[in-house]
């Protein structure tokens, strides 16, 4: 088949689903960026119930040690070079109280600047970061991804991105009129 090799994963949370893609040739963060950029450019809403798309490139157990190790693996290609860049860390935790938000943000920021090695090149900018490091903890699993244009694409919120042209979606029974 020519479709994407993917599988639905149950998060056991209301209004949240996880789709795992098993194709190493697909860069999930770039795919979601392209989808949202396309929605923004064409000003056409193509979904009725989808609110937000959060790409996940890495997962790990929800512990500070595992998050640090996974963050290092995830961001080294993007952040460990001499090209100046800005970043912000977006953290959300659901049904988990074992991991401290402040501790995770501090550790991931340290990883992004590699202590002092790249601190002159990689700076935190929460207003309009070039890259957003997204960390979502759901129960005992951490979902992580690095995305571009987080603010420009309305924090990857499809509702916000398309709110001025939401009328383009009509219920199927109205479309026949």
C-alpha positions as CSV (number, residue, x, y, z in Angstrom):
1,X,0.0,0.0,0.0
2,X,1.1,3.6,-0.6
3,X,-0.2,4.9,2.7
4,X,1.8,5.7,5.8
5,X,2.5,2.9,8.2
6,X,0.9,4.2,11.3
7,X,-1.1,2.9,14.3
8,X,-3.5,4.5,16.8
9,X,-2.4,4.3,20.4
10,X,-4.9,4.8,23.2
11,X,-3.9,7.3,25.8
12,X,-6.9,6.5,28.0
13,X,-7.5,10.2,28.3
14,X,-10.6,11.9,26.9
15,X,-10.1,14.1,23.9
16,X,-6.5,13.0,23.3
17,X,-5.2,10.4,20.9
18,X,-1.7,9.3,19.8
19,X,-0.8,8.1,16.4
20,X,2.5,6.3,16.0
21,X,4.2,6.4,12.6
22,X,6.5,3.5,11.9
23,X,8.3,4.9,8.9
24,X,11.8,6.2,9.5
25,X,11.7,8.2,6.3
26,X,8.9,10.5,7.7
27,X,10.1,13.3,9.9
28,X,6.9,13.7,12.1
29,X,7.7,17.3,13.3
30,X,8.3,18.4,9.7
31,X,5.2,16.7,8.5
32,X,3.0,18.5,11.1
33,X,4.7,21.8,10.3
34,X,3.9,21.3,6.6
35,X,0.3,20.5,7.3
36,X,-0.2,23.6,9.5
37,X,1.7,25.8,7.1
38,X,-0.5,24.6,4.3
39,X,-3.7,25.4,6.4
40,X,-2.3,28.9,7.1
41,X,-1.4,29.6,3.5
42,X,-4.5,28.2,1.9
43,X,-6.8,29.7,4.6
44,X,-8.9,26.6,4.4
45,X,-10.1,24.5,7.3
46,X,-10.2,20.8,6.5
47,X,-11.2,19.4,9.8
48,X,-14.2,19.9,12.0
49,X,-13.2,18.5,15.4
50,X,-9.4,18.6,15.5
51,X,-8.2,21.3,17.9
52,X,-4.4,20.8,18.1
53,X,-1.7,18.7,16.5
54,X,1.4,18.1,18.6
55,X,4.2,16.3,16.8
56,X,6.2,13.8,18.9
57,X,9.6,12.6,17.7
58,X,10.7,10.9,20.9
59,X,9.1,9.2,23.9
60,X,10.5,8.1,27.2
61,X,9.6,7.2,30.7
62,X,8.5,10.2,32.8
63,X,11.6,10.6,34.9
64,X,14.1,13.5,35.0
65,X,17.0,11.2,34.0
66,X,15.2,9.7,31.0
67,X,13.9,13.1,29.9
68,X,17.5,14.5,30.0
69,X,18.9,11.5,28.0
70,X,16.1,11.7,25.4
71,X,16.4,15.5,25.1
72,X,20.1,15.1,24.4
73,X,19.5,12.6,21.7
74,X,16.6,14.6,20.2
75,X,18.2,18.0,20.0
76,X,21.9,17.4,19.3
77,X,21.6,17.6,15.5
78,X,19.6,20.8,15.6
79,X,21.2,22.6,18.5
80,X,24.9,21.5,18.7
81,X,26.4,23.7,16.0
82,X,27.7,27.2,15.8
83,X,24.5,28.6,14.1
84,X,22.8,31.0,16.5
85,X,19.2,30.1,17.3
86,X,16.5,30.9,19.9
87,X,14.3,28.4,21.6
88,X,11.5,28.1,24.1
89,X,10.4,25.1,26.2
90,X,6.7,24.2,26.2
91,X,5.8,21.9,29.1
92,X,2.5,20.3,29.9
93,X,1.8,17.5,32.3
94,X,-1.4,15.4,32.6
95,X,-2.1,12.9,35.3
96,X,1.4,13.0,36.6
97,X,2.8,14.6,39.7
98,X,6.1,12.8,40.0
99,X,8.1,15.1,37.7
100,X,8.6,18.8,38.5
101,X,7.9,21.3,35.7
102,X,10.7,23.6,36.8
103,X,13.2,20.8,37.0
104,X,12.4,19.5,33.6
105,X,12.6,23.0,32.0
106,X,16.0,23.7,33.7
107,X,17.5,20.3,32.6
108,X,16.3,20.6,29.0
109,X,17.5,24.2,28.7
110,X,20.9,23.1,30.0
111,X,20.9,20.3,27.4
112,X,19.9,22.8,24.6
113,X,22.9,25.0,25.4
114,X,25.1,22.0,26.3
115,X,26.1,23.7,29.6
116,X,28.4,26.4,28.4
117,X,29.6,25.0,25.0
118,X,26.8,26.5,22.9
119,X,25.3,29.0,25.4
120,X,26.5,31.9,23.3
121,X,24.7,30.5,20.2
122,X,21.5,29.1,21.7
123,X,19.4,31.6,23.7
124,X,16.0,31.3,25.3
125,X,13.3,33.5,23.7
126,X,9.8,32.8,25.1
127,X,8.1,35.5,23.0
128,X,9.0,34.2,19.5
129,X,11.4,31.3,19.5
130,X,12.8,29.9,16.3
131,X,12.4,26.4,17.8
132,X,10.0,25.2,20.5
133,X,11.0,22.1,22.5
134,X,7.6,20.5,23.3
135,X,7.4,18.3,26.4
136,X,4.1,16.6,27.2
137,X,3.9,14.2,30.1
138,X,0.9,11.9,30.1
139,X,0.8,9.6,33.1
140,X,4.2,7.8,33.0
141,X,5.2,8.6,29.4
142,X,6.9,11.7,28.1
143,X,6.3,12.8,24.6
144,X,8.8,15.2,23.1
145,X,9.4,17.1,19.8
146,X,11.2,20.1,18.4
147,X,9.2,22.3,16.2
148,X,9.6,25.5,14.2
149,X,7.3,28.5,13.9
150,X,5.4,27.6,17.1
151,X,4.0,31.1,17.6
152,X,3.5,31.8,13.9
153,X,1.4,28.6,13.6
154,X,-0.7,29.6,16.6
155,X,1.0,27.2,19.0
156,X,0.0,24.4,16.6
157,X,-3.6,25.0,17.5
158,X,-5.8,24.3,14.4
159,X,-8.8,26.2,15.9
160,X,-6.7,29.4,16.4
161,X,-4.9,29.0,13.1
162,X,-8.2,28.7,11.1
163,X,-10.7,30.6,13.3
164,X,-11.2,33.4,10.7
165,X,-12.1,30.9,8.0
166,X,-13.8,28.1,9.9
167,X,-17.0,28.6,7.8
168,X,-15.4,26.6,5.0
169,X,-16.4,23.4,6.8
170,X,-20.0,22.6,6.4
171,X,-21.9,19.6,7.7
172,X,-22.4,17.0,4.9
173,X,-26.2,17.4,4.9
174,X,-25.9,21.2,4.4
175,X,-23.4,20.8,1.6
176,X,-26.1,19.0,-0.5
177,X,-28.4,22.0,-0.4
